Amino acid sequence: MKIALDAMGGDNAPDVTIEGALQAVNEYDDVSVELIGDSDVLWKRLKAERKYDEKRITVRHASEVVDMDEATSQALRKKRDSSIRVAVDMVKKGEAEAVVSAGHSGVAMATALTVLKKAPGVDRPAIAVLMPTVKGRFLLIDAGANVDCKPDNLLQFALMGSSYYKAVYGVGEPKVGLMSIGEEDTKGNELTKEVFKLLKAANINFIGNVEGKDVFTGMADVVVCDGFIGNTILKVSEGLADALMKMLKTEISGRMASKLGYLLMKPAIRGFRRRTDYDESGGAPLLGINGTCIICHGRSTSKAIKNAIKVANQLATANINKIITEEIAMSHKQIRKKERQLAEG
Amino acid sequence: MKIALDAMGGDNAPDVTIEGALQAVNEYDDVSVELIGDSDVLWKRLKAERKYDEKRITVRHASEVVDMDEATSQALRKKRDSSIRVAVDMVKKGEAEAVVSAGHSGVAMATALTVLKKAPGVDRPAIAVLMPTVKGRFLLIDAGANVDCKPDNLLQFALMGSSYYKAVYGVGEPKVGLMSIGEEDTKGNELTKEVFKLLKAANINFIGNVEGKDVFTGMADVVVCDGFIGNTILKVSEGLADALMKMLKTEISGRMASKLGYLLMKPAIRGFRRRTDYDESGGAPLLGINGTCIICHGRSTSKAIKNAIKVANQLATANINKIITEEIAMSHKQIRKKERQLAEG
């Protein structure tokens, strides 16, 4: 399985992207990585590296790089030879099975969408992000690709999220919850009330409304919401976790006994951080397009890149796009059948 | 200043409500509290209490109690002699300056709204909740009273939130941020893009869009959003903080050195908890009605009740409703003036 890696994307590229690729190739036998970017720079760094399997790490030149603060439309139109564009083109041409990027996430998404196009039957591709719970993890979908949504879009997010969870975790019937405010069936806003009815009728294991206070308990495997809510949840969680660690440190500093306590607690704190660290989850797939595309955080470490390559490999191997297309076609058929039944009385 | 306290409202009522009232009267000279509820029960418990100023703690009988899981419409229609209803009626009749309740928050809000009515010019009263930041606190408005909003509603939330912050914290020009996804002016969903223009033109210190990752840094004093988003943020924060503490404990258990570390760190952890504890903020006001109404968490401790009584007293003293009514009238005038100017070319 060949993964096209946008080697120039991310705050610490290409150091962490190269290192992540090397780790991935060392750890997984069935993966090879093509590094896309300035070939002079990439070769120079690769040559300084320890020994690696040269057949499984290759380089392809791209003359441009998208900056982190560039306008998406401009980058799309003008930078036809950017590292992200060349990487996505490889998937389009069948020269790679998946693309991974930690660069400008808006541009990465828009490029994947423009070049690879929506999968058959999908109205709105969506970003699926794994978040930690007390017991394990849940999948949040949509985490920011679609800010204004119709009920049908959320139905498709639920179908795609459920298929993804099944494919990656081997869970037979993932529990799908609808993000709302209030657990009763009738609670929520206009959008979620409509979505509730659709999810109730859909061919998924729908457990009803879930609230923000419940999601971290592991009550649902997949949590469905529009991209504005999803992105807000994602960023509030990130911001709060950072703030809590800072507050804890402020409380500790100046207390001698506490400082000693902190040292003794360090292994526990390290373990705790690992559980809440997005590096572990390995980026977020853009689901519902013709191809596999993993978007990573700009701050990704080499470990995050390695894990993203792993997830890309898993999704491409499981043929997630085919599964999603089939699920959505089946759902459409089911809806048409219901409509016919209603029409015939 | 007399505060009507729904003594039967809350998971641990009337024990914590009575204790909270006693603490408030002991701590603040200018406050008296009327406990509303089953007078037999209330008197019996009061008599068992330590000495207190009998002139400043009084009891009024109410024969009914609203259960935590009761349907709001039913409770409103049928329980005319419930403790929350009698308490709100006191404000209506001018027999108390403010009402505080830790009971069924939907019923408390609906009762306050039905009995006291919206303040002149206010379209949608809103709940304002204080949340912790690394530096201090920010005010989240609306935190759940209005799930589907129009741009004008969010403009009013901004005006009310700014007035409240000024009145309670004495900050001249509170920094008002609009909750969005992406800090650039053009980012957000249909609603926030419209609201952005209104806030830009409003007579407040508008600092632009803020993201979930920024709010806990203390970047804005007041964060404006619709009630669905606000309630989600509130509950996600609550759920995440709980989950993080649980994860930390799980990591600690089983590690001897860490257990010792935890003991040594306890004072710091206690201090940290105090900063993130909603007990400190003392409930959330329902702004934009003719009267002062503070809604507390059902899990409120006596300290939370005491703090809510303090906030009720502050708001009534500052005459927050008059300030809000004036701010909104001024904003309406300003908008009409602009419209006239546009019409006249």
Interface residues (C-beta under 8 A of the other chain):
Chain A: P132 T133 V134 G144 V147 D148 M179 I181 G188 N189 E190 E211 G212 K213 D214 V215 F216 T217 G227 F228 I229 N231 T232 I233 L234 K235 V236 S237 E238 G239 L240 A241 D242 A243 L244 K246 M247 L248 T250 E251 I252 R255 A257 S258 L260 G261 Y262 L263 L264 M265 K266 P267 A268 I269 G271 F272 R275 T276
Chain B: P132 T133 V134 G144 V147 D148 M179 I181 G188 N189 E190 T192 E211 G212 K213 D214 V215 F216 T217 G227 F228 I229 N231 T232 I233 L234 K235 V236 S237 E238 G239 L240 A241 D242 A243 L244 K246 M247 L248 T250 E251 I252 R255 A257 S258 L260 G261 Y262 L263 L264 M265 K266 P267 A268 I269 G271 F272 R275 T276
